[in-house]
Amino acid sequence: MPNFVKVASTSDLKPGTAMTVAVNGIDIALYNVGGKIYATNNTCLHQGGPLGEGILEGEIITCPWHMWEYNVCTGEKVGNNSIKLETYPVEVEGADIKVGV
């Protein structure tokens, strides 16, 4: 059972945006897709780019370094679902965003 840790407030993450938070020494990217929050590992599997600094369009985050794309809901790389980011469960309680690690 994951331990849920408060990482941000809903006011910090507007719809259609991404951000990076640190939880227990792990960099995690948060995404707001139409009001629903998702979390993945922040490190692109290509060459380590910071996904939380990427461009979020719908459910797809584009790495700012080399344009690799991932579905933030599933963690799967667009066009090759055998490559997958680690995803984390998210809970929203009131204005608190919590990630399970």
DSSP file (Angstrom, degrees, kcal/mol; ACC not computed):
  #  RESIDUE AA STRUCTURE BP1 BP2  ACC     N-H-->O    O-->H-N    N-H-->O    O-->H-N    TCO  KAPPA ALPHA  PHI   PSI    X-CA   Y-CA   Z-CA
    1    1 A M              0   0    0      0, 0.0   100,-0.1     0, 0.0     2,-0.0   0.000 360.0 360.0 360.0 125.4    0.0    0.0    0.0
    2    2 A P        -     0   0    0      0, 0.0     2,-0.6     0, 0.0    98,-0.1  -0.304 360.0-125.3 -69.7 152.5    1.5    3.3   -1.0
    3    3 A N        -     0   0    0     96,-0.0    98,-2.2     2,-0.0     2,-0.4  -0.883  26.6-139.0 -94.5 118.0    2.2    6.1    1.4
    4    4 A F  E     -A  100   0A   0     -2,-0.6     2,-0.4    96,-0.2    96,-0.2  -0.683  20.8-171.1 -86.9 128.1    0.5    9.3    0.2
    5    5 A V  E     -A   99   0A   0     94,-2.4    94,-2.4    -2,-0.4     2,-0.3  -0.956  27.1-117.6-120.8 131.9    2.5   12.4    0.6
    6    6 A K  E     +A   98   0A   0     -2,-0.4    92,-0.3    92,-0.2     3,-0.1  -0.536  41.0 163.4 -67.7 128.7    1.2   16.0    0.0
    7    7 A V  E     -     0   0A   0     90,-2.9     2,-0.3     1,-0.4    91,-0.2   0.592  56.4 -13.4-121.6 -20.7    3.3   17.4   -2.9
    8    8 A A  E     -A   97   0A   0     89,-1.3    89,-3.1    13,-0.1    -1,-0.4  -0.965  62.3-103.3-167.3 174.9    1.3   20.5   -4.1
    9    9 A S  E >>  -A   96   0A   0     -2,-0.3     3,-1.9    87,-0.2     4,-0.5  -0.844  33.5-116.2-111.0 153.9   -2.0   22.3   -4.1
   10   10 A T  G >4 S+     0   0    0     85,-2.5     3,-1.0    -2,-0.3    86,-0.1   0.811 116.0  62.7 -59.6 -28.8   -4.5   22.3   -6.9
   11   11 A S  G 34 S+     0   0    0     84,-0.3    -1,-0.3     1,-0.2     3,-0.2   0.703  96.9  59.6 -69.1 -17.7   -3.9   26.0   -7.3
   12   12 A D  G <4 S+     0   0    0     -3,-1.9     2,-0.5     1,-0.2    -1,-0.2   0.663 105.3  50.0 -79.8 -17.5   -0.3   25.2   -8.2
   13   13 A L  S << S-     0   0    0     -3,-1.0    -1,-0.2    -4,-0.5     3,-0.1  -0.802  74.0-166.1-132.3  88.8   -1.2   23.1  -11.2
   14   14 A K    >   -     0   0    0     -2,-0.5     3,-1.5    -3,-0.2    18,-0.3  -0.334  41.9 -79.1 -71.5 153.8   -3.7   24.6  -13.6
   15   15 A P  T 3  S+     0   0    0      0, 0.0    18,-0.2     0, 0.0    -1,-0.1  -0.266 118.9  24.3 -53.4 136.4   -5.5   22.4  -16.3
   16   16 A G  T 3  S+     0   0    0     16,-3.0    40,-0.4     1,-0.3     2,-0.3   0.582 104.7 105.8  83.6  11.5   -3.2   21.7  -19.2
   17   17 A T    <   -     0   0    0     -3,-1.5    15,-2.2    15,-0.4    -1,-0.3  -0.791  51.0-154.4-122.1 165.9    0.0   22.2  -17.3
   18   18 A A  E     +C   31   0B   0     -2,-0.3     2,-0.3    36,-0.2    13,-0.2  -0.905  12.7 176.3-131.0 160.0    2.8   20.0  -15.8
   19   19 A M  E     -C   30   0B   0     11,-1.9    11,-3.1    -2,-0.3     2,-0.4  -0.970  24.9-118.3-156.1 166.5    5.2   20.5  -12.9
   20   20 A T  E     +C   29   0B   0     -2,-0.3     2,-0.3     9,-0.2     9,-0.2  -0.918  27.8 174.8-114.4 138.9    7.9   18.7  -11.1
   21   21 A V  E     -C   28   0B   0      7,-2.8     7,-3.2    -2,-0.4     2,-0.5  -0.922  25.2-128.6-132.7 160.5    7.9   17.8   -7.4
   22   22 A A  E     -C   27   0B   0     -2,-0.3     2,-0.4     5,-0.2     5,-0.2  -0.951  22.7-178.9-113.3 131.4   10.3   15.8   -5.2
   23   23 A V  E >  S-C   26   0B   0      3,-2.7     3,-2.1    -2,-0.5   -16,-0.0  -0.973  72.8 -25.4-131.3 116.4    9.0   13.0   -3.0
   24   24 A N  T 3  S-     0   0    0     -2,-0.4     3,-0.1     1,-0.3    -1,-0.1   0.865 128.3 -47.3  49.2  42.0   11.4   11.0   -0.8
   25   25 A G  T 3  S+     0   0    0      1,-0.2     2,-0.5     0, 0.0    -1,-0.3   0.517 115.2 117.3  81.6   5.0   14.2   11.8   -3.1
   26   26 A I  E <   -C   23   0B   0     -3,-2.1    -3,-2.7    15,-0.0     2,-0.6  -0.918  61.9-135.8-108.5 128.7   12.3   10.9   -6.3
   27   27 A D  E     -C   22   0B   0     -2,-0.5    15,-2.3    -5,-0.2     2,-0.4  -0.743  29.6-174.2 -82.4 123.0   11.6   13.5   -9.0
   28   28 A I  E     -CD  21  41B   0     -7,-3.2    -7,-2.8    -2,-0.6     2,-0.5  -0.953  18.6-140.3-122.5 136.0    8.0   13.1  -10.0
   29   29 A A  E     -CD  20  40B   0     11,-2.6    11,-2.1    -2,-0.4     2,-0.4  -0.826  16.0-157.7 -94.6 132.7    6.1   15.0  -12.8
   30   30 A L  E     -CD  19  39B   0    -11,-3.1   -11,-1.9    -2,-0.5     2,-0.4  -0.863   8.1-168.5-107.7 145.6    2.5   16.0  -12.1
   31   31 A Y  E     -CD  18  38B   0      7,-2.3     7,-2.2    -2,-0.4     2,-0.7  -0.993  16.4-149.7-135.6 140.0    0.1   16.7  -14.9
   32   32 A N  E     - D   0  37B   0    -15,-2.2   -16,-3.0    -2,-0.4     2,-0.8  -0.920  17.2-177.9-111.0 106.5   -3.4   18.3  -14.9
   33   33 A V  E >  S- D   0  36B   0      3,-3.0     3,-1.7    -2,-0.7    26,-0.1  -0.858  75.3 -37.1-106.5  97.2   -5.5   16.8  -17.7
   34   34 A G  T 3  S-     0   0    0     -2,-0.8    -1,-0.2     1,-0.3     3,-0.1   0.827 124.0 -43.7  58.4  34.4   -8.9   18.5  -17.7
   35   35 A G  T 3  S+     0   0    0      1,-0.3     2,-0.5   -21,-0.0    -1,-0.3   0.299 117.0 109.7  94.6  -9.6   -8.9   18.7  -13.9
   36   36 A K  E <   -D   33   0B   0     -3,-1.7    -3,-3.0     2,-0.0     2,-0.4  -0.869  61.6-138.9-101.2 134.0   -7.7   15.1  -13.2
   37   37 A I  E     -D   32   0B   0     -2,-0.5     2,-0.3    -5,-0.2    -5,-0.2  -0.760  21.1-178.9 -99.0 135.2   -4.2   14.8  -11.8
   38   38 A Y  E     -D   31   0B   0     -7,-2.2    -7,-2.3    -2,-0.4     2,-0.4  -0.887   8.7-156.4-125.8 158.0   -1.7   12.2  -13.0
   39   39 A A  E     +DE  30  88B   0     49,-0.6    49,-2.3    -2,-0.3     2,-0.3  -0.999  16.2 162.8-140.2 135.9    1.9   11.5  -11.8
   40   40 A T  E     -DE  29  87B   0    -11,-2.1   -11,-2.6    -2,-0.4    47,-0.2  -0.881  51.9 -74.3-135.7 170.1    4.9    9.8  -13.5
   41   41 A N  E     -D   28   0B   0     45,-2.3   -13,-0.2    -2,-0.3    10,-0.1  -0.446  42.8-134.2 -59.9 143.5    8.6    9.6  -13.0
   42   42 A N  S    S+     0   0    0    -15,-2.3     9,-3.1   -21,-0.1     2,-0.6   0.617  76.9  93.8 -79.1 -12.7   10.0   12.9  -14.2
   43   43 A T  B    S-F   50   0C   0    -16,-0.3     6,-0.1     7,-0.2    -2,-0.1  -0.728  73.7-131.9 -94.5 119.2   12.9   11.4  -16.1
   44   44 A C     >  -     0   0    0      5,-2.8     4,-1.6    -2,-0.6    -2,-0.1  -0.403  13.8-135.2 -62.5 139.2   12.4   10.7  -19.9
   45   45 A L  T  4 S+     0   0    0      2,-0.2    -1,-0.1     1,-0.1    -2,-0.0   0.544  95.7  64.5 -76.9  -7.0   13.5    7.2  -20.8
   46   46 A H  T  4 S-     0   0    0      3,-0.1    -1,-0.1     1,-0.0    -3,-0.0   0.976 132.8 -24.5 -78.4 -68.7   15.4    8.5  -23.8
   47   47 A Q  T  4 S-     0   0    0      2,-0.0    -2,-0.2     0, 0.0    -3,-0.0   0.066  96.3 -88.9-139.3  27.5   18.2   10.7  -22.4
   48   48 A G     <  +     0   0    0     -4,-1.6    -3,-0.1     1,-0.2    -6,-0.0   0.671  62.8 169.5  82.5  18.1   16.9   11.8  -19.0
   49   49 A G        -     0   0    0     -6,-0.1    -5,-2.8     1,-0.1     2,-1.0  -0.225  44.2-103.1 -62.7 155.0   15.0   15.0  -20.0
   50   50 A P  B >   -F   43   0C   0      0, 0.0     3,-1.9     0, 0.0    -7,-0.2  -0.689  31.9-169.8 -85.0 100.2   12.8   16.6  -17.4
   51   51 A L  G >  S+     0   0    0     -9,-3.1     3,-2.2    -2,-1.0    11,-0.1   0.811  81.2  67.0 -62.7 -31.7    9.2   15.7  -18.3
   52   52 A G  G 3  S+     0   0    0    -10,-0.3    -1,-0.3     1,-0.3   -34,-0.2   0.647 101.0  51.1 -64.4 -13.1    7.7   18.2  -15.8
   53   53 A E  G <  S+     0   0    0     -3,-1.9    -1,-0.3   -11,-0.2    -2,-0.2   0.316  95.7 102.0-100.9   4.9    9.1   20.9  -18.0
   54   54 A G  S <  S-     0   0    0     -3,-2.2     2,-0.5    -4,-0.1   -36,-0.2  -0.047  82.5 -88.9 -80.9-175.1    7.6   19.5  -21.2
   55   55 A I  E     -G   62   0D   0      7,-1.5     7,-2.1   -38,-0.1     2,-0.6  -0.871  35.1-153.4-100.5 124.2    4.6   20.5  -23.2
   56   56 A L  E     +G   61   0D   0     -2,-0.5     2,-0.5   -40,-0.4     5,-0.2  -0.877  17.2 173.7-100.7 120.8    1.3   18.9  -22.2
   57   57 A E  E >   -G   60   0D   0      3,-3.0     3,-2.1    -2,-0.6     2,-0.3  -0.942  66.8 -50.8-127.3 108.9   -1.3   18.6  -24.9
   58   58 A G  T 3  S-     0   0    0     -2,-0.5   -42,-0.1     1,-0.3   -24,-0.1  -0.524 123.6 -20.3  62.8-122.9   -4.4   16.6  -23.8
   59   59 A E  T 3  S+     0   0    0     -2,-0.3    13,-3.1    -3,-0.1     2,-0.5   0.350 120.0  95.7 -95.1   4.2   -3.0   13.4  -22.3
   60   60 A I  E <   -GH  57  71D   0     -3,-2.1    -3,-3.0    11,-0.2     2,-0.4  -0.858  53.0-165.2-108.2 125.2    0.4   13.6  -24.1
   61   61 A I  E     -GH  56  70D   0      9,-2.5     9,-2.1    -2,-0.5     2,-0.5  -0.896  10.1-152.6-102.6 135.7    3.6   15.1  -22.5
   62   62 A T  E     -GH  55  69D   0     -7,-2.1    -7,-1.5    -2,-0.4     7,-0.2  -0.941  20.3-121.7-110.0 123.5    6.4   16.0  -24.9
   63   63 A C     >  -     0   0    0      5,-3.1     4,-1.5    -2,-0.5   -12,-0.1  -0.390  14.8-139.6 -61.8 133.3    9.9   15.9  -23.5
   64   64 A P  T  4 S+     0   0    0      0, 0.0    -1,-0.1     0, 0.0   -13,-0.1   0.658  94.1  54.4 -72.1 -13.4   11.6   19.3  -23.9
   65   65 A W  T  4 S-     0   0    0      3,-0.1    -2,-0.0     1,-0.1   -14,-0.0   0.949 131.0  -4.2 -86.0 -52.6   14.9   17.8  -24.8
   66   66 A H  T  4 S-     0   0    0      2,-0.1    -1,-0.1     0, 0.0    -3,-0.1   0.184  92.8-109.5-134.6  16.5   14.3   15.4  -27.7
   67   67 A M     <  +     0   0    0     -4,-1.5     2,-0.1     1,-0.2   -13,-0.0   0.652  54.9 161.8  68.4  19.3   10.5   15.4  -28.2
   68   68 A W        -     0   0    0     -6,-0.1    -5,-3.1     1,-0.0     2,-0.4  -0.499  28.3-144.5 -65.9 143.6    9.7   11.9  -27.0
   69   69 A E  E     -H   62   0D   0      9,-0.3     9,-2.5    -7,-0.2     2,-0.3  -0.903  19.1-177.6-118.7 142.1    6.0   11.7  -26.2
   70   70 A Y  E     -HI  61  77D   0     -9,-2.1    -9,-2.5    -2,-0.4     2,-0.7  -0.974  31.8-120.2-134.2 148.0    4.2    9.8  -23.4
   71   71 A N  E  >  -H   60   0D   0      5,-2.9     4,-3.2    -2,-0.3     3,-0.4  -0.810  23.2-155.0 -82.7 117.7    0.6    9.3  -22.4
   72   72 A V  T  4 S+     0   0    0    -13,-3.1   -33,-0.2    -2,-0.7    -1,-0.1   0.716  89.1  59.1 -71.9 -18.9    0.5   10.7  -18.9
   73   73 A C  T  4 S+     0   0    0    -14,-0.4    -1,-0.2     1,-0.1   -34,-0.1   0.853 125.3  16.2 -74.9 -35.0   -2.4    8.5  -17.9
   74   74 A T  T  4 S-     0   0    0     -3,-0.4    -2,-0.2     2,-0.2    13,-0.1   0.624  93.3-127.1-112.2 -20.0   -0.7    5.2  -18.7
   75   75 A G     <  +     0   0    0     -4,-3.2    10,-2.9     1,-0.3     2,-0.1   0.363  60.8 143.3  84.0  -4.6    3.0    6.2  -18.8
   76   76 A E  E     - J   0  84D   0     -5,-0.3    -5,-2.9     8,-0.2    -1,-0.3  -0.439  55.7-115.9 -75.8 140.1    3.3    4.5  -22.2
   77   77 A K  E >   -IJ  70  80D   0      6,-2.7     3,-1.8     3,-0.6    -7,-0.3  -0.539  37.7-106.8 -69.8 135.2    5.5    6.0  -24.9
   78   78 A V  T 3  S+     0   0    0     -9,-2.5    -9,-0.3     1,-0.3    -1,-0.1  -0.480 104.7  12.8 -64.8 126.5    3.5    7.2  -27.9
   79   79 A G  T 3  S+     0   0    0     -2,-0.3    -1,-0.3    -3,-0.0     2,-0.1   0.334 128.4  55.0  89.5  -6.8    4.0    4.7  -30.8
   80   80 A N  E X   -J   77   0D   0     -3,-1.8     3,-2.0     3,-0.2    -3,-0.6  -0.539  56.2-179.8-157.5  83.9    5.8    2.1  -28.6
   81   81 A N  E 3  S+     0   0D   0      1,-0.3    -3,-0.1    -5,-0.2    -1,-0.0   0.465  75.9  76.7 -72.0   1.3    3.8    0.9  -25.6
   82   82 A S  E 3  S+     0   0D   0     -5,-0.1     2,-0.6    -6,-0.1    -1,-0.3   0.647  85.8  71.2 -81.1 -14.0    6.5   -1.5  -24.6
   83   83 A I  E <  S+     0   0D   0     -3,-2.0    -6,-2.7    -6,-0.2     2,-0.4  -0.905  72.0 171.7-100.2 123.7    8.4    1.6  -23.3
   84   84 A K  E     -J   76   0D   0     -2,-0.6    -8,-0.2    -8,-0.2     2,-0.1  -0.992  29.3-136.0-143.6 132.7    6.7    2.8  -20.2
   85   85 A L        -     0   0    0    -10,-2.9     2,-0.3    -2,-0.4   -41,-0.1  -0.442  39.8 -99.4 -73.0 153.4    7.4    5.4  -17.5
   86   86 A E        -     0   0    0     -2,-0.1   -45,-2.3   -11,-0.0     2,-0.3  -0.628  43.5-156.1 -71.6 134.0    6.8    4.5  -13.8
   87   87 A T  E     -E   40   0B   0     -2,-0.3   -47,-0.3   -47,-0.2   -14,-0.1  -0.780   3.6-151.5-111.2 158.5    3.4    6.0  -12.8
   88   88 A Y  E     -E   39   0B   0    -49,-2.3   -49,-0.6    -2,-0.3     2,-0.1  -0.967  22.2-109.2-130.2 143.8    2.2    6.8   -9.3
   89   89 A P        -     0   0    0      0, 0.0    11,-2.9     0, 0.0     2,-0.4  -0.443  34.3-154.7 -70.3 147.3   -1.3    6.9   -7.8
   90   90 A V  E     -B   99   0A   0      9,-0.2     2,-0.4   -53,-0.2     9,-0.2  -0.969  11.7-171.1-126.3 138.9   -2.7   10.4   -7.0
   91   91 A E  E     -B   98   0A   0      7,-2.7     7,-3.1    -2,-0.4     2,-0.5  -0.988   8.5-157.1-124.1 139.5   -5.2   11.5   -4.5
   92   92 A V  E     -B   97   0A   0     -2,-0.4     2,-0.6     5,-0.2     5,-0.2  -0.974  11.6-179.4-115.9 119.1   -6.8   14.9   -4.3
   93   93 A E  E >   -B   96   0A   0      3,-2.3     3,-2.4    -2,-0.5     2,-0.4  -0.944  65.8 -50.9-119.3 108.6   -8.2   15.9   -0.9
   94   94 A G  T 3  S-     0   0    0     -2,-0.6   -85,-0.0     1,-0.3   -84,-0.0  -0.528 124.2 -22.0  63.1-120.8   -9.7   19.3   -0.9
   95   95 A A  T 3  S+     0   0    0     -2,-0.4   -85,-2.5   -86,-0.1     2,-0.4   0.403 116.0 106.0 -98.2   0.9   -6.9   21.5   -2.4
   96   96 A D  E <   -AB   9  93A   0     -3,-2.4    -3,-2.3   -87,-0.2     2,-0.6  -0.694  55.8-154.9 -89.3 128.7   -4.1   19.0   -1.5
   97   97 A I  E     -AB   8  92A   0    -89,-3.1   -90,-2.9    -2,-0.4   -89,-1.3  -0.902  17.5-172.1 -97.6 124.9   -2.5   16.9   -4.2
   98   98 A K  E     -AB   6  91A   0     -7,-3.1    -7,-2.7    -2,-0.6     2,-0.4  -0.954   9.5-156.9-121.9 138.3   -1.0   13.7   -2.7
   99   99 A V  E     -AB   5  90A   0    -94,-2.4   -94,-2.4    -2,-0.4     2,-0.6  -0.934  16.4-130.7-115.2 136.7    1.2   11.2   -4.5
  100  100 A G  E      A    4   0A   0    -11,-2.9   -96,-0.2    -2,-0.4    -2,-0.0  -0.756 360.0 360.0 -88.7 122.3    1.5    7.6   -3.4
  101  101 A V              0   0    0    -98,-2.2    -1,-0.1    -2,-0.6   -97,-0.1   0.336 360.0 360.0-126.0 360.0    5.1    6.3   -3.1
